[in-house]
Amino acid sequence: MEHLESDYDRAEFFQNTLIGHATQDGCGGTNEDYVQLRKYFFDNPSTKDIVPRWIRVNRNTSQFWQFIKYKFGTYAERRKFIWEEMNPLLEYCEGKQTFPAEKSISDVLQEFDDAGINRVWQKALERKSNDPEGAITISRTILESVCKHILDERGIEYDANKIELPELYKKTAKELNLSPSQHTEEIFKQILGGCSGIINGLGTLRNKLGDAHGKGKKRIKPAPRHAELAVNLSGSMALYLIETFNVNKR
């Protein structure tokens, strides 16, 4: 499947593979292709809930054939069923139902994959609805990882075991000329001061609502919207820091 360059290509080929095995016309891919594509889309947090459930149940083409041949008696019915069931995945991959902020942040964080940043971002996206507390904790991890990566690249020393996120961000912002005190324009001072406030707020949110600390009897349980806010704020800040770092490297 080396010829498949995009997720849309993979989804379309997957659909053709399903149709090929459902109609026995020999088109599409092999059983190995089916297994690989099935794993690819279920391993991706952004697509695993879009893939039809019956694909999860049928792990190979033999199982799929037993499913489809009894569900519909004609090839036309099988084609129509597969087209309709696969359409959400195809539309998502084509970009009609993507979330631009999530996609752009994921793309840029991929550049720092050696530090594990892209991995934690994907975890946050996966958990923000079903595990708000975990997503909030991961949001802080994303920013910590980005800041540490940048400071390591610049050769700036810090105590990794003791430094808190606000101080970590302060060092990173100073290196990237993003501290409010490094600017004279009031609008820039205001915006950059707001960025510092976001960092402090995310640290506090994690301590209050995240899963990193034990809770008392009157614990506050975060809702998915709290996790959504934390994940998107941390992702936006991470994206801003990485892009600034990359610009300053040129």
C-alpha positions, -999 to +999 in steps of 0.1 A: +000+000+000+030+023-005+012+040-033-015+054-008-002+089+000-031+103+021-058+091+046-084+097+019-065+074-005-064+048+023-101+052+030-111+050-006-089+019-012-104+004+020-139+009+005-129-006-028-114-036-010-147-041+009-167-039-023-143-062-041-147-089-015-185-083-011-191-087-048-163-112-055-151-091-085-114-092-076-111-054-073-095-036-043-070-051-020-061-084-004-069-098+030-035-084+042-046-049+029-079-052+048-062-062+080-036-034+078-061-007+069-085-018+096-057-015+121-046+018+107-079+035+111-088+019+145-054+029+159-060+065+150-079+083+178-094+107+152-109+080+130-115+050+152-151+061+161-160+069+125-151+035+111-183+013+109-187-010+139-190-042+118-154-036+105-143-038+141-161-071+146-149-087+113-111-089+116-103-103+082-119-107+048-132-142+055-152-130+085-163-100+065-176-123+037-196-143+062-211-111+075-220-094+042-232-125+022-260-131+047-268-095+053-276-087+017-285-111-012-275-089-041-243-071-051-262-039-056-274-039-020-239-047-007-224-018-027-250+007-015-245-005+021-207-001+020-209+033+003-232+046+029-214+031+058-179+043+046-191+078+036-184+094+071-148+082+071-143+093+035-158+128+042-137+131+073-105+122+054-114+145+026-115+174+051-153+181+052-156+172+088-121+179+102-113+204+130-087+227+116-071+236+150-067+199+159-053+190+125-028+218+123-016+213+159-012+176+153+008+182+121+032+206+137+037+185+169+046+156+146+079+174+140+087+169+177+078+132+178+112+123+192+101+140+224+068+121+225+048+153+221+027+141+192+019+110+211+005+129+242-015+152+219-032+123+203-039+109+238-055+141+248-077+142+217-087+106+224-096+111+261-111+145+262-147+132+258-145+099+277-119+108+303-119+145+310-096+143+340-070+124+321-072+148+292-067+178+314-036+162+329-022+154+295-028+190+284-003+201+309+021+174+298+019+187+263+031+221+273+057+208+296+071+186+268+072+215+243+089+238+267+115+212+278+122+203+242+128+239+233+150+246+263+170+214+256+175+225+220+188+259+232+210+244+259+192+260+287+195+243+321+166+236+344+158+212+372+134+188+355+123+172+388+113+205+405+104+231+380+067+239+377+050+247+344+047+285+350+085+288+356+092+264+327+071+286+304+087+317+317+122+304+307+109+293+273+092+326+266+123+345+275+144+324+251+118+330+223+114+367+230+078+362+241+080+377+275+058+408+280+088+427+294+107+422+261+082+443+242+072+479+242+040+478+222+011+477+246-009+453+224+019+427+223+025+431+261-012+425+266-014+394+244+018+378+257+006+385+293-026+367+284-005+337+272+012+336+306-022+337+322-033+307+301-003+287+312-009+295+349-046+287+345-039+254+329-016+245+357-043+254+382-070+236+363-049+204+362-043+206+400-080+212+406-096+189+380-069+167+367-062+131+378-026+138+390-035+143+426-058+126+451-092+141+457-111+148+489-148+140+495-159+173+478-140+167+446-150+186+415-156+164+386-147+180+352-171+178+323-160+171+287-163+209+280-136+216+306-113+190+290-121+205+255-110+239+268-078+226+283-069+205+253-075+232+228-057+259+249-027+237+255-026+226+218-028+263+206-001+274+230+021+244+220+016+252+183+025+289+189+057+280+208+069+255+183+062+278+153+081+306+170+110+283+178+112+271+142+111+307+129+139+317+152+160+287+140+160+299+104 
